[in-house]
Amino acid sequence: MNLEQKITQLQDQFDFKEPNIGHFNRFEKRLQNKQPKKRKWKRYSLIASVVLLLLVIGWNTFSKNENTSVVPEFQQSQMYFATVIKEELKKVESQKTSDNRQIINDALLQMDNLEKEFKKLQKDLKTTQNKKAIIYAMLDNYQQRIKILQNLLSTLENYKQLKKHTYEVQNS
C-alpha cells in the first residue's frame, strides 16, 4: 500500500479541530508575561566601559600635550556620567517613602562625600603636572557614585518586593 492510499484511509482520524476562541491571545499574553525585565544599569555599565576604553586609547594624545586643558573625550565622559547620575537620582527620588528614607539618606551622604572629593580633584587637576592620574581618579569617582545609586535602587527594589511578600503572607 502506498503512502497516498494510507493517508486517504486514515483521513477521518486526523485532528481538524480548531482551538477555543481566544486561545492564541491567552498564549501570547503568557509569553509576554514571561519575558525577563531588562536592566538599564547593565546598559549604562557597558556604555561607561566603552567610554572608559576610548579614554584610555585617547590618553596617548593627551600625554603628548599635558599643558592643554581637559581633553574633549574627558569632557564628553564627564557629561555622560553626570547625565547617568542625574537620571539615577531621579529614579531614587521617585521611590522615596517614609519607610526607606533612612536608606536613601545614607546613600546620599555617601554621594555628598564623593562629590566633595571630586571638587578637590578638580582643583588638583588645575595645579598638578600629572593630569592623567587625576582624570583617572575623577572617572573612578563618577563610577563609584553610579555604583552607589545602582546598589541603592537594587536595595529599594528588594525592599519593595519583601514588603509586598510580607503583606501577601499576612493577608492570606
C-alpha positions in Angstrom: 0.0 0.0 0.0 1.4 3.4 -0.9 1.5 6.4 1.3 -1.3 8.2 -0.6 -3.7 5.3 0.0 -2.8 5.1 3.6 -3.5 8.8 4.2 -6.8 8.5 2.4 -7.8 5.6 4.6 -6.9 7.4 7.8 -8.2 10.8 6.8 -11.2 10.6 9.2 -8.9 10.1 12.1 -6.9 13.3 11.6 -7.5 16.1 14.1 -9.1 19.0 12.3 -10.5 20.8 15.4 -9.7 24.5 15.9 -8.6 25.7 19.3 -11.1 27.6 21.6 -11.8 31.3 20.9 -9.1 33.5 22.4 -6.6 30.6 22.8 -3.9 32.4 20.8 -4.4 35.6 22.7 -4.1 33.9 26.0 -1.0 32.1 24.8 0.6 35.3 23.6 -0.2 37.0 26.8 1.6 34.3 28.8 4.6 34.6 26.6 4.7 38.3 27.1 4.4 37.9 30.9 7.4 35.6 31.0 9.8 38.0 29.2 12.6 39.0 31.7 12.7 42.6 32.6 15.8 44.3 31.1 18.1 46.1 33.5 19.1 49.5 32.3 22.0 49.7 34.6 23.7 46.9 32.7 23.4 49.0 29.6 24.8 52.1 31.4 27.7 50.0 32.7 28.5 48.7 29.2 28.4 52.2 27.8 30.6 53.5 30.6 33.1 50.7 29.9 33.2 51.7 26.2 33.7 55.3 27.1 36.5 54.4 29.5 38.2 52.3 26.8 38.0 55.2 24.4 39.5 57.5 27.0 42.4 55.1 27.6 43.1 55.0 23.9 42.9 58.8 23.7 45.4 59.3 26.6 48.3 58.8 24.3 47.3 62.0 22.5 46.7 63.7 25.8 50.0 62.7 27.3 51.8 64.4 24.4 50.2 67.7 25.3 49.6 67.8 29.0 49.7 71.6 29.2 46.3 71.8 27.4 43.0 71.9 29.2 41.0 68.8 29.7 40.7 66.7 26.6 37.4 66.6 24.7 36.9 62.9 25.4 37.1 63.5 29.1 34.5 66.3 28.8 32.2 64.0 26.9 32.7 61.3 29.6 32.0 63.9 32.3 28.7 64.9 30.6 27.7 61.3 30.2 28.4 60.4 33.8 26.7 63.5 35.1 23.6 62.6 33.0 23.6 59.0 34.2 23.9 60.2 37.8 21.1 62.7 37.4 18.8 60.0 35.9 19.6 57.5 38.7 18.9 60.2 41.3 15.5 60.9 39.7 14.7 57.2 40.0 15.8 57.2 43.6 13.7 60.3 44.4 10.6 58.7 42.7 10.9 55.7 45.0 11.4 57.7 48.3 8.9 56.9 51.0 8.9 57.3 54.8 9.8 53.6 55.1 13.0 53.9 53.1 14.0 57.5 53.8 16.9 56.5 56.0 18.4 54.1 53.5 18.2 56.8 50.8 19.7 59.5 53.1 22.6 57.2 53.9 23.4 56.7 50.2 23.0 60.4 49.5 25.5 61.1 52.3 28.0 58.8 50.6 27.3 60.7 47.3 28.0 64.0 49.0 31.3 62.8 50.3 32.3 61.6 46.8 31.1 65.0 45.4 33.4 66.8 47.8 36.3 64.5 46.9 35.5 65.2 43.2 35.7 69.0 43.7 39.1 68.5 45.4 40.2 66.5 42.4 39.1 69.3 40.1 41.3 71.8 42.0 44.2 69.3 41.8 43.7 69.0 38.1 44.4 72.7 37.6 47.6 72.7 39.7 49.2 69.3 39.0 51.5 68.2 36.2 50.2 64.6 36.3 46.8 65.3 34.9 46.4 61.7 33.7 46.3 60.3 37.2 43.8 63.0 38.4 41.5 62.3 35.4 41.5 58.6 36.1 40.6 59.4 39.8 37.8 61.6 38.6 36.4 58.9 36.3 36.7 56.4 39.2 34.8 58.8 41.4 32.0 59.0 38.8 31.8 55.2 38.6 31.7 54.9 42.4 28.7 57.3 42.5 26.9 55.4 39.8 27.6 52.1 41.6 26.2 53.6 44.9 23.0 54.7 43.1 22.6 51.3 41.3 23.1 49.4 44.6 20.6 51.7 46.2 18.0 51.2 43.5 18.5 47.4 43.8 18.1 47.6 47.6 15.0 49.6 47.2 13.5 47.1 44.8 14.4 44.2 47.1 12.8 46.1 50.0 9.7 46.7 48.0 9.4 43.0 47.0 10.0 41.9 50.6 7.3 44.3 51.8 4.9 43.1 49.2 5.6 39.5 50.0 5.1 40.2 53.7 1.8 41.9 53.0 0.6 39.0 50.9 1.6 36.5 53.6 -0.2 38.4 56.3 -3.4 38.8 54.3 -3.6 35.2 53.2 
